[in-house]
């Protein structure tokens, strides 16, 4: 049986397990689970779709799994038809058994060590992920230190339940068009006149699996990224990351026992721009011993207004 770890305060309750530092449940004011979850005894299909896990150390897709650092080219294992390495391939952080540590009832930290060469990437790396509850906000802090230059773009990958309708606002004027392999073409396009214009709230287009360009560099403090309104809550995401990957969940598995089906959940993942290691005009994702990786993301939740009777 999987061991779970629960943190809570007077507004929020969140449950995790060590397999991928996975968030399994998140409840606001005693309400329903706001993210998709399925019992592994039923199926691992949601788990295989990265549901709730920490992904990286190089999130999203990398063309051919090739990562240049200086004069060297490092080869990550490809896990999408030999064409791309998605979320660092089959040895990514989502497949890691993390070590939990809970300093108090409202805080939980997971840690792991990646030795030099793990996943095809350089550097002895130590990764820490801390979830902390305060009032109606869940704060996520991710750090990674390294003893050699190496890429780092780590993301949290819950699917927010949108069954019953939703609207999504994203604070981005530009997005990254993709090719047939869902890899960025290298262009940075204006969202105006496209299905990706979420500057005013609208439902997500079913074909969305794209990076929205929040900024061209990480920020020192979290800044507004997105607001998602569903039948169950309003979610505001702020982050220090320069990009937000939005995925409609069009290829989610059918798991009737857990009320999971395609388009039942949306992934909203603060991270660096995808395949940035192969596009020099994208924000840099290489970290060094002197400049470690730090991400701070906040999820602020409010209950929907009660309907008049």
Secondary structure, 3 states (H helix, E strand, C coil): CCCEEEEECCCEEEEEECECCEEEEEEECCCCCCECCCCCCCCCHHHHCCCCEEECCECCEEECCEEEECCEEEECCCCECCCEEECCHHHCHHHCECEEEEEECCEEEEEEEECCCHHHCCCCEEEEEEEEEECCEEEEEEEEEECCCEECECEEECEEECCCCEEEEECCCEECCECCCCCECCCCEECCCCCCCCCCCECCCCCCEEEEECCCCCCCCCEEEEEEEECCCEEEEEECCCEEEEECCCCCCCEHHHCECCCCEEEEEEECCCCHHHCCCCCCCEEECCECEEEEEEEEEECCCCCCC
